[in-house]
Amino acid sequence: MELSAFYNMLSAIEQSLAAVPDELSVVIFVLIAIVVALIAHGIVVKLLRRAILERWIVARSIVRQTEGPLRLAFVLFALELAVGVSPLEPALGAALSSVLQLAFIALLGWIALTSLNIAAELYLLRYDLAATDNLLARKHVTQVRVLKGALAAMIVLITIASALMTFQSVRQVGVGLFASAGIAGIVAGLAARPVLSNLLAGVQLALTQPIRVDDVVVIENQWGHVEDITMTYVVVRIWDLRRLIVPISYFIEKPFENWTRETATILGTVLLYADYTVPVDRVREKLKAIVQESRNWDGNVATLQVTDAKEFTLELRVLVSARDSNASWDLRCEVREKLVAFLANSMPGALPQRRQQTLAALERPGNGREVAQSRGA
């Protein structure tokens, strides 16, 4: 039923009820408006279900969850039309009309927010953050959370602005303020610059995704997981369960480490220091045996190299790979403990040592000092 036809019907009813007392006619108009609204709601919902809802799961869920608020919106709209043609006093009619308009606008905003939340939740059901390889899930969860926050803020602002515009006095004040608030607007813009920059950074982060939910990052010398991303800040869960709250613009303006940008696989380093007499080949064989028995190793990288020769020791660098940062930490600790135990138990002479010679040993015939003295002579 078209709105013009519904309005004409109410006008015809008003003319036919001219002899009826005003109070009774108002009640009749209200009842007719409610009945017509319920019928119209039933027809619209039925048409939607037949047309698209059998193929679109998200739309079907939205209509099912918002069927009650949508029915109330139809009723409020019909009552607004009924108040316009009812024989009410002008002041009372205007007051009731304003209340109904505000309720209708608020209800539409509520329906929009509910629809947004349902669509976001249904979309994310296909992705599992708990999976081992969750790169795709982290991408979509980050985008949906940030964009949902932006859309929700926009819906709230539009709802509030629409509600305020129903008041004639507010519209006039708004026009006057817009006409004479040039300097005030500049000051307000400068004051709101941090908020606006974070909001814009949030949209940019959702599109470019330098970080994602559940990413492993190192920021301000703190290692942790990205726990939540809002429109203005990011929550990083540090390894000791503290939370680091960082403005979202930080990730656009400053450098940081992201250990899971492309994949969760990561290399871990273990440094050991041993005596010059250490048999490196035997230590390398022991490393292979350790990682093959470990459930934290992913089977890709396990190497041992002599990376430095210091004054008293050799520096041995162990490089091992793991499926994620948590497994890498456990694997590094395991390799370090077992290699140190292996050196201490199997070849204690390979542990770091400092050699000293007594004066008597230096004065023995044939030592370096006597040779040097003989050559100097």
TORKOL-4160 file (C-alpha; in steps of 0.2 Angstrom, whole numbers, padded with zeros to 4 digits, m for minus):
377
<pt num="1" X="0000" Y="0000" Z="0000"/>
<pt num="2" X="0007" Y="0017" Z="m0005"/>
<pt num="3" X="0009" Y="0031" Z="0007"/>
<pt num="4" X="m0002" Y="0043" Z="m0003"/>
<pt num="5" X="m0016" Y="0030" Z="m0003"/>
<pt num="6" X="m0014" Y="0027" Z="0015"/>
<pt num="7" X="m0015" Y="0045" Z="0019"/>
<pt num="8" X="m0030" Y="0048" Z="0007"/>
<pt num="9" X="m0039" Y="0033" Z="0016"/>
<pt num="10" X="m0036" Y="0042" Z="0033"/>
<pt num="11" X="m0043" Y="0058" Z="0026"/>
<pt num="12" X="m0058" Y="0049" Z="0020"/>
<pt num="13" X="m0061" Y="0041" Z="0037"/>
<pt num="14" X="m0059" Y="0058" Z="0045"/>
<pt num="15" X="m0073" Y="0065" Z="0034"/>
<pt num="16" X="m0085" Y="0051" Z="0038"/>
<pt num="17" X="m0082" Y="0052" Z="0056"/>
<pt num="18" X="m0086" Y="0071" Z="0057"/>
<pt num="19" X="m0101" Y="0067" Z="0068"/>
<pt num="20" X="m0091" Y="0056" Z="0080"/>
<pt num="21" X="m0084" Y="0064" Z="0096"/>
<pt num="22" X="m0066" Y="0069" Z="0094"/>
<pt num="23" X="m0060" Y="0057" Z="0108"/>
<pt num="24" X="m0068" Y="0042" Z="0100"/>
<pt num="25" X="m0062" Y="0047" Z="0083"/>
<pt num="26" X="m0044" Y="0048" Z="0089"/>
<pt num="27" X="m0045" Y="0031" Z="0096"/>
<pt num="28" X="m0053" Y="0024" Z="0080"/>
<pt num="29" X="m0039" Y="0033" Z="0070"/>
<pt num="30" X="m0025" Y="0025" Z="0081"/>
<pt num="31" X="m0033" Y="0008" Z="0080"/>
<pt num="32" X="m0034" Y="0009" Z="0061"/>
<pt num="33" X="m0016" Y="0015" Z="0059"/>
<pt num="34" X="m0010" Y="0000" Z="0070"/>
<pt num="35" X="m0020" Y="m0013" Z="0060"/>
<pt num="36" X="m0014" Y="m0006" Z="0044"/>
<pt num="37" X="0004" Y="m0005" Z="0050"/>
<pt num="38" X="0004" Y="m0023" Z="0055"/>
<pt num="39" X="m0004" Y="m0029" Z="0039"/>
<pt num="40" X="0009" Y="m0019" Z="0029"/>
<pt num="41" X="0023" Y="m0026" Z="0039"/>
<pt num="42" X="0017" Y="m0044" Z="0037"/>
<pt num="43" X="0016" Y="m0041" Z="0018"/>
<pt num="44" X="0033" Y="m0033" Z="0017"/>
<pt num="45" X="0042" Y="m0047" Z="0027"/>
<pt num="46" X="0033" Y="m0060" Z="0017"/>
<pt num="47" X="0039" Y="m0052" Z="0000"/>
<pt num="48" X="0057" Y="m0051" Z="0007"/>
<pt num="49" X="0057" Y="m0069" Z="0012"/>
<pt num="50" X="0051" Y="m0075" Z="m0005"/>
<pt num="51" X="0062" Y="m0063" Z="m0015"/>
<pt num="52" X="0079" Y="m0064" Z="m0008"/>
<pt num="53" X="0080" Y="m0072" Z="0009"/>
<pt num="54" X="0081" Y="m0090" Z="0003"/>
<pt num="55" X="0097" Y="m0086" Z="m0006"/>
<pt num="56" X="0105" Y="m0073" Z="0006"/>
<pt num="57" X="0109" Y="m0080" Z="0023"/>
<pt num="58" X="0114" Y="m0064" Z="0030"/>
<pt num="59" X="0099" Y="m0055" Z="0025"/>
<pt num="60" X="0088" Y="m0069" Z="0031"/>
<pt num="61" X="0096" Y="m0067" Z="0048"/>
<pt num="62" X="0095" Y="m0048" Z="0049"/>
<pt num="63" X="0076" Y="m0049" Z="0045"/>
<pt num="64" X="0073" Y="m0062" Z="0058"/>
<pt num="65" X="0082" Y="m0053" Z="0071"/>
<pt num="66" X="0075" Y="m0036" Z="0067"/>
<pt num="67" X="0057" Y="m0042" Z="0064"/>
<pt num="68" X="0051" Y="m0035" Z="0081"/>
<pt num="69" X="0059" Y="m0018" Z="0079"/>
<pt num="70" X="0054" Y="m0016" Z="0061"/>
<pt num="71" X="0036" Y="m0020" Z="0066"/>
<pt num="72" X="0037" Y="m0006" Z="0079"/>
<pt num="73" X="0044" Y="0006" Z="0066"/>
<pt num="74" X="0029" Y="0002" Z="0055"/>
<pt num="75" X="0017" Y="0006" Z="0069"/>
<pt num="76" X="0026" Y="0022" Z="0074"/>
<pt num="77" X="0026" Y="0028" Z="0056"/>
<pt num="78" X="0007" Y="0024" Z="0054"/>
<pt num="79" X="0003" Y="0033" Z="0071"/>
<pt num="80" X="0013" Y="0048" Z="0064"/>
<pt num="81" X="0002" Y="0049" Z="0049"/>
<pt num="82" X="m0014" Y="0046" Z="0060"/>
<pt num="83" X="m0009" Y="0060" Z="0072"/>
<pt num="84" X="m0008" Y="0072" Z="0057"/>
<pt num="85" X="m0026" Y="0069" Z="0052"/>
<pt num="86" X="m0034" Y="0066" Z="0069"/>
<pt num="87" X="m0045" Y="0080" Z="0076"/>
<pt num="88" X="m0032" Y="0085" Z="0090"/>
<pt num="89" X="m0028" Y="0102" Z="0097"/>
<pt num="90" X="m0013" Y="0109" Z="0087"/>
<pt num="91" X="m0001" Y="0110" Z="0102"/>
<pt num="92" X="m0005" Y="0092" Z="0107"/>
<pt num="93" X="m0004" Y="0086" Z="0089"/>
<pt num="94" X="0013" Y="0094" Z="0087"/>
<pt num="95" X="0020" Y="0087" Z="0103"/>
<pt num="96" X="0014" Y="0069" Z="0099"/>
<pt num="97" X="0021" Y="0071" Z="0081"/>
<pt num="98" X="0038" Y="0076" Z="0088"/>
<pt num="99" X="0038" Y="0062" Z="0101"/>
<pt num="100" X="0033" Y="0049" Z="0087"/>
<pt num="101" X="0046" Y="0056" Z="0075"/>
<pt num="102" X="0060" Y="0055" Z="0088"/>
<pt num="103" X="0055" Y="0037" Z="0093"/>
<pt num="104" X="0054" Y="0032" Z="0074"/>
<pt num="105" X="0072" Y="0039" Z="0071"/>
<pt num="106" X="0079" Y="0031" Z="0086"/>
<pt num="107" X="0071" Y="0014" Z="0081"/>
<pt num="108" X="0078" Y="0015" Z="0064"/>
<pt num="109" X="0096" Y="0019" Z="0071"/>
<pt num="110" X="0094" Y="0004" Z="0083"/>
<pt num="111" X="0089" Y="m0007" Z="0068"/>
<pt num="112" X="0104" Y="m0001" Z="0058"/>
<pt num="113" X="0116" Y="m0005" Z="0072"/>
<pt num="114" X="0108" Y="m0022" Z="0075"/>
<pt num="115" X="0109" Y="m0026" Z="0057"/>
<pt num="116" X="0128" Y="m0021" Z="0056"/>
<pt num="117" X="0132" Y="m0032" Z="0071"/>
<pt num="118" X="0123" Y="m0047" Z="0064"/>
<pt num="119" X="0131" Y="m0045" Z="0047"/>
<pt num="120" X="0149" Y="m0043" Z="0055"/>
<pt num="121" X="0146" Y="m0059" Z="0066"/>
<pt num="122" X="0140" Y="m0070" Z="0052"/>
<pt num="123" X="0154" Y="m0064" Z="0040"/>
<pt num="124" X="0167" Y="m0069" Z="0053"/>
<pt num="125" X="0160" Y="m0086" Z="0057"/>
<pt num="126" X="0169" Y="m0093" Z="0042"/>
<pt num="127" X="0186" Y="m0088" Z="0050"/>
<pt num="128" X="0195" Y="m0096" Z="0065"/>
<pt num="129" X="0208" Y="m0086" Z="0074"/>
<pt num="130" X="0213" Y="m0101" Z="0084"/>
<pt num="131" X="0219" Y="m0110" Z="0069"/>
<pt num="132" X="0238" Y="m0113" Z="0067"/>
<pt num="133" X="0239" Y="m0104" Z="0050"/>
<pt num="134" X="0227" Y="m0090" Z="0054"/>
<pt num="135" X="0234" Y="m0076" Z="0042"/>
<pt num="136" X="0218" Y="m0075" Z="0032"/>
<pt num="137" X="0207" Y="m0075" Z="0048"/>
<pt num="138" X="0218" Y="m0061" Z="0055"/>
<pt num="139" X="0216" Y="m0050" Z="0039"/>
<pt num="140" X="0197" Y="m0051" Z="0039"/>
<pt num="141" X="0194" Y="m0050" Z="0058"/>
<pt num="142" X="0204" Y="m0034" Z="0058"/>
<pt num="143" X="0195" Y="m0026" Z="0043"/>
<pt num="144" X="0178" Y="m0031" Z="0050"/>
<pt num="145" X="0181" Y="m0024" Z="0068"/>
<pt num="146" X="0188" Y="m0008" Z="0062"/>
<pt num="147" X="0176" Y="m0004" Z="0048"/>
<pt num="148" X="0161" Y="m0010" Z="0060"/>
<pt num="149" X="0167" Y="0003" Z="0073"/>
<pt num="150" X="0168" Y="0017" Z="0059"/>
<pt num="151" X="0150" Y="0012" Z="0052"/>
<pt num="152" X="0143" Y="0011" Z="0070"/>
<pt num="153" X="0150" Y="0029" Z="0074"/>
<pt num="154" X="0143" Y="0035" Z="0058"/>
<pt num="155" X="0125" Y="0028" Z="0061"/>
<pt num="156" X="0125" Y="0035" Z="0079"/>
<pt num="157" X="0130" Y="0052" Z="0072"/>
<pt num="158" X="0117" Y="0052" Z="0058"/>
<pt num="159" X="0103" Y="0046" Z="0070"/>
<pt num="160" X="0107" Y="0060" Z="0083"/>
<pt num="161" X="0108" Y="0073" Z="0069"/>
<pt num="162" X="0091" Y="0067" Z="0061"/>
<pt num="163" X="0083" Y="0068" Z="0079"/>
<pt num="164" X="0089" Y="0086" Z="0082"/>
<pt num="165" X="0083" Y="0091" Z="0065"/>
<pt num="166" X="0065" Y="0087" Z="0069"/>
<pt num="167" X="0066" Y="0103" Z="0081"/>
<pt num="168" X="0063" Y="0119" Z="0071"/>
<pt num="169" X="0072" Y="0129" Z="0084"/>
<pt num="170" X="0088" Y="0118" Z="0083"/>
<pt num="171" X="0088" Y="0120" Z="0064"/>
<pt num="172" X="0088" Y="0139" Z="0066"/>
<pt num="173" X="0101" Y="0139" Z="0079"/>
<pt num="174" X="0112" Y="0127" Z="0068"/>
<pt num="175" X="0110" Y="0138" Z="0053"/>
<pt num="176" X="0116" Y="0153" Z="0063"/>
<pt num="177" X="0130" Y="0144" Z="0071"/>
<pt num="178" X="0136" Y="0138" Z="0054"/>
<pt num="179" X="0135" Y="0156" Z="0047"/>
<pt num="180" X="0145" Y="0164" Z="0061"/>
<pt num="181" X="0157" Y="0150" Z="0067"/>
<pt num="182" X="0172" Y="0151" Z="0056"/>
<pt num="183" X="0185" Y="0155" Z="0069"/>
<pt num="184" X="0177" Y="0143" Z="0082"/>
<pt num="185" X="0177" Y="0130" Z="0068"/>
<pt num="186" X="0195" Y="0132" Z="0066"/>
<pt num="187" X="0199" Y="0131" Z="0084"/>
<pt num="188" X="0187" Y="0116" Z="0086"/>
<pt num="189" X="0196" Y="0107" Z="0072"/>
<pt num="190" X="0213" Y="0110" Z="0080"/>
<pt num="191" X="0207" Y="0103" Z="0096"/>
<pt num="192" X="0200" Y="0088" Z="0088"/>
<pt num="193" X="0215" Y="0085" Z="0077"/>
<pt num="194" X="0221" Y="0070" Z="0088"/>
<pt num="195" X="0204" Y="0062" Z="0088"/>
<pt num="196" X="0202" Y="0064" Z="0069"/>
<pt num="197" X="0219" Y="0058" Z="0065"/>
<pt num="198" X="0216" Y="0042" Z="0075"/>
<pt num="199" X="0200" Y="0040" Z="0066"/>
<pt num="200" X="0208" Y="0042" Z="0049"/>
<pt num="201" X="0222" Y="0031" Z="0054"/>
<pt num="202" X="0210" Y="0017" Z="0059"/>
<pt num="203" X="0202" Y="0017" Z="0042"/>
<pt num="204" X="0219" Y="0017" Z="0034"/>
<pt num="205" X="0225" Y="0003" Z="0045"/>
<pt num="206" X="0209" Y="m0007" Z="0040"/>
<pt num="207" X="0213" Y="m0005" Z="0022"/>
<pt num="208" X="0232" Y="m0007" Z="0022"/>
<pt num="209" X="0234" Y="m0018" Z="0037"/>
<pt num="210" X="0251" Y="m0016" Z="0044"/>
<pt num="211" X="0244" Y="m0025" Z="0059"/>
<pt num="212" X="0230" Y="m0037" Z="0062"/>
<pt num="213" X="0221" Y="m0045" Z="0077"/>
<pt num="214" X="0232" Y="m0058" Z="0085"/>
<pt num="215" X="0248" Y="m0052" Z="0076"/>
<pt num="216" X="0264" Y="m0054" Z="0086"/>
<pt num="217" X="0272" Y="m0037" Z="0088"/>
<pt num="218" X="0287" Y="m0029" Z="0096"/>
<pt num="219" X="0283" Y="m0011" Z="0101"/>
<pt num="220" X="0292" Y="0001" Z="0113"/>
<pt num="221" X="0303" Y="m0014" Z="0117"/>
<pt num="222" X="0288" Y="m0025" Z="0123"/>
<pt num="223" X="0283" Y="m0041" Z="0115"/>
<pt num="224" X="0265" Y="m0046" Z="0114"/>
<pt num="225" X="0250" Y="m0050" Z="0104"/>
<pt num="226" X="0237" Y="m0038" Z="0096"/>
<pt num="227" X="0222" Y="m0042" Z="0106"/>
<pt num="228" X="0210" Y="m0028" Z="0100"/>
<pt num="229" X="0209" Y="m0014" Z="0087"/>
<pt num="230" X="0197" Y="0000" Z="0089"/>
<pt num="231" X="0194" Y="0016" Z="0080"/>
<pt num="232" X="0206" Y="0026" Z="0091"/>
<pt num="233" X="0218" Y="0014" Z="0100"/>
<pt num="234" X="0226" Y="m0004" Z="0099"/>
<pt num="235" X="0227" Y="m0016" Z="0114"/>
<pt num="236" X="0243" Y="m0026" Z="0114"/>
<pt num="237" X="0243" Y="m0041" Z="0126"/>
<pt num="238" X="0261" Y="m0042" Z="0133"/>
<pt num="239" X="0269" Y="m0059" Z="0137"/>
<pt num="240" X="0266" Y="m0056" Z="0156"/>
<pt num="241" X="0248" Y="m0053" Z="0153"/>
<pt num="242" X="0249" Y="m0034" Z="0155"/>
<pt num="243" X="0240" Y="m0023" Z="0142"/>
<pt num="244" X="0249" Y="m0010" Z="0132"/>
<pt num="245" X="0237" Y="0003" Z="0125"/>
<pt num="246" X="0244" Y="0012" Z="0110"/>
<pt num="247" X="0235" Y="0026" Z="0099"/>
<pt num="248" X="0231" Y="0019" Z="0082"/>
<pt num="249" X="0240" Y="0033" Z="0074"/>
<pt num="250" X="0257" Y="0026" Z="0081"/>
<pt num="251" X="0256" Y="0011" Z="0069"/>
<pt num="252" X="0255" Y="0023" Z="0054"/>
<pt num="253" X="0268" Y="0036" Z="0060"/>
<pt num="254" X="0282" Y="0026" Z="0069"/>
<pt num="255" X="0291" Y="0010" Z="0065"/>
<pt num="256" X="0288" Y="m0007" Z="0075"/>
<pt num="257" X="0291" Y="m0025" Z="0072"/>
<pt num="258" X="0278" Y="m0037" Z="0066"/>
<pt num="259" X="0283" Y="m0055" Z="0067"/>
<pt num="260" X="0268" Y="m0062" Z="0058"/>
<pt num="261" X="0265" Y="m0050" Z="0044"/>
<pt num="262" X="0265" Y="m0064" Z="0030"/>
<pt num="263" X="0266" Y="m0080" Z="0040"/>
<pt num="264" X="0267" Y="m0086" Z="0058"/>
<pt num="265" X="0283" Y="m0096" Z="0055"/>
<pt num="266" X="0298" Y="m0088" Z="0063"/>
<pt num="267" X="0316" Y="m0091" Z="0066"/>
<pt num="268" X="0324" Y="m0091" Z="0083"/>
<pt num="269" X="0342" Y="m0088" Z="0088"/>
<pt num="270" X="0352" Y="m0096" Z="0103"/>
<pt num="271" X="0369" Y="m0090" Z="0107"/>
<pt num="272" X="0382" Y="m0101" Z="0116"/>
<pt num="273" X="0400" Y="m0097" Z="0121"/>
<pt num="274" X="0412" Y="m0112" Z="0122"/>
<pt num="275" X="0431" Y="m0115" Z="0123"/>
<pt num="276" X="0442" Y="m0115" Z="0108"/>
<pt num="277" X="0444" Y="m0133" Z="0110"/>
<pt num="278" X="0425" Y="m0137" Z="0107"/>
<pt num="279" X="0421" Y="m0150" Z="0094"/>
<pt num="280" X="0409" Y="m0140" Z="0084"/>
<pt num="281" X="0404" Y="m0155" Z="0073"/>
<pt num="282" X="0398" Y="m0165" Z="0088"/>
<pt num="283" X="0388" Y="m0150" Z="0095"/>
<pt num="284" X="0380" Y="m0148" Z="0078"/>
<pt num="285" X="0375" Y="m0167" Z="0078"/>
<pt num="286" X="0368" Y="m0165" Z="0096"/>
<pt num="287" X="0358" Y="m0150" Z="0090"/>
<pt num="288" X="0350" Y="m0160" Z="0076"/>
<pt num="289" X="0345" Y="m0174" Z="0088"/>
<pt num="290" X="0338" Y="m0161" Z="0100"/>
<pt num="291" X="0326" Y="m0153" Z="0087"/>
<pt num="292" X="0321" Y="m0170" Z="0080"/>
<pt num="293" X="0314" Y="m0175" Z="0097"/>
<pt num="294" X="0306" Y="m0158" Z="0100"/>
<pt num="295" X="0287" Y="m0155" Z="0096"/>
<pt num="296" X="0291" Y="m0136" Z="0094"/>
<pt num="297" X="0302" Y="m0138" Z="0079"/>
<pt num="298" X="0293" Y="m0137" Z="0062"/>
<pt num="299" X="0306" Y="m0147" Z="0053"/>
<pt num="300" X="0313" Y="m0133" Z="0042"/>
<pt num="301" X="0329" Y="m0124" Z="0049"/>
<pt num="302" X="0341" Y="m0131" Z="0062"/>
<pt num="303" X="0359" Y="m0124" Z="0060"/>
<pt num="304" X="0374" Y="m0121" Z="0071"/>
<pt num="305" X="0388" Y="m0109" Z="0065"/>
<pt num="306" X="0403" Y="m0101" Z="0073"/>
<pt num="307" X="0399" Y="m0083" Z="0071"/>
<pt num="308" X="0413" Y="m0075" Z="0082"/>
<pt num="309" X="0430" Y="m0078" Z="0090"/>
<pt num="310" X="0432" Y="m0068" Z="0105"/>
<pt num="311" X="0447" Y="m0067" Z="0117"/>
<pt num="312" X="0443" Y="m0082" Z="0127"/>
<pt num="313" X="0428" Y="m0090" Z="0119"/>
<pt num="314" X="0420" Y="m0095" Z="0102"/>
<pt num="315" X="0402" Y="m0089" Z="0099"/>
<pt num="316" X="0391" Y="m0102" Z="0093"/>
<pt num="317" X="0375" Y="m0096" Z="0085"/>
<pt num="318" X="0360" Y="m0109" Z="0084"/>
<pt num="319" X="0346" Y="m0105" Z="0071"/>
<pt num="320" X="0330" Y="m0115" Z="0073"/>
<pt num="321" X="0313" Y="m0112" Z="0065"/>
<pt num="322" X="0296" Y="m0115" Z="0073"/>
<pt num="323" X="0277" Y="m0113" Z="0068"/>
<pt num="324" X="0274" Y="m0098" Z="0078"/>
<pt num="325" X="0282" Y="m0086" Z="0091"/>
<pt num="326" X="0276" Y="m0095" Z="0106"/>
<pt num="327" X="0283" Y="m0112" Z="0100"/>
<pt num="328" X="0299" Y="m0103" Z="0095"/>
<pt num="329" X="0302" Y="m0096" Z="0112"/>
<pt num="330" X="0299" Y="m0114" Z="0120"/>
<pt num="331" X="0311" Y="m0121" Z="0107"/>
<pt num="332" X="0325" Y="m0109" Z="0110"/>
<pt num="333" X="0324" Y="m0112" Z="0129"/>
<pt num="334" X="0324" Y="m0131" Z="0126"/>
<pt num="335" X="0339" Y="m0130" Z="0114"/>
<pt num="336" X="0349" Y="m0119" Z="0125"/>
<pt num="337" X="0346" Y="m0130" Z="0141"/>
<pt num="338" X="0350" Y="m0146" Z="0132"/>
<pt num="339" X="0366" Y="m0140" Z="0123"/>
<pt num="340" X="0373" Y="m0133" Z="0139"/>
<pt num="341" X="0369" Y="m0149" Z="0148"/>
<pt num="342" X="0377" Y="m0159" Z="0134"/>
<pt num="343" X="0393" Y="m0148" Z="0135"/>
<pt num="344" X="0394" Y="m0149" Z="0154"/>
<pt num="345" X="0391" Y="m0168" Z="0155"/>
<pt num="346" X="0400" Y="m0175" Z="0139"/>
<pt num="347" X="0414" Y="m0162" Z="0137"/>
<pt num="348" X="0417" Y="m0151" Z="0152"/>
<pt num="349" X="0433" Y="m0145" Z="0144"/>
<pt num="350" X="0423" Y="m0137" Z="0130"/>
<pt num="351" X="0415" Y="m0125" Z="0143"/>
<pt num="352" X="0422" Y="m0107" Z="0143"/>
<pt num="353" X="0439" Y="m0107" Z="0152"/>
<pt num="354" X="0453" Y="m0094" Z="0156"/>
<pt num="355" X="0471" Y="m0101" Z="0156"/>
<pt num="356" X="0485" Y="m0095" Z="0167"/>
<pt num="357" X="0503" Y="m0099" Z="0167"/>
<pt num="358" X="0514" Y="m0098" Z="0183"/>
<pt num="359" X="0531" Y="m0089" Z="0183"/>
<pt num="360" X="0540" Y="m0105" Z="0184"/>
<pt num="361" X="0533" Y="m0112" Z="0168"/>
<pt num="362" X="0537" Y="m0096" Z="0159"/>
<pt num="363" X="0555" Y="m0097" Z="0165"/>
<pt num="364" X="0558" Y="m0115" Z="0159"/>
<pt num="365" X="0571" Y="m0118" Z="0145"/>
<pt num="366" X="0564" Y="m0116" Z="0128"/>
<pt num="367" X="0549" Y="m0106" Z="0132"/>
<pt num="368" X="0543" Y="m0091" Z="0122"/>
<pt num="369" X="0551" Y="m0078" Z="0133"/>
<pt num="370" X="0569" Y="m0085" Z="0132"/>
<pt num="371" X="0567" Y="m0087" Z="0114"/>
<pt num="372" X="0562" Y="m0069" Z="0113"/>
<pt num="373" X="0576" Y="m0063" Z="0124"/>
<pt num="374" X="0589" Y="m0073" Z="0114"/>
<pt num="375" X="0582" Y="m0065" Z="0098"/>
<pt num="376" X="0583" Y="m0048" Z="0106"/>
<pt num="377" X="0601" Y="m0051" Z="0111"/>
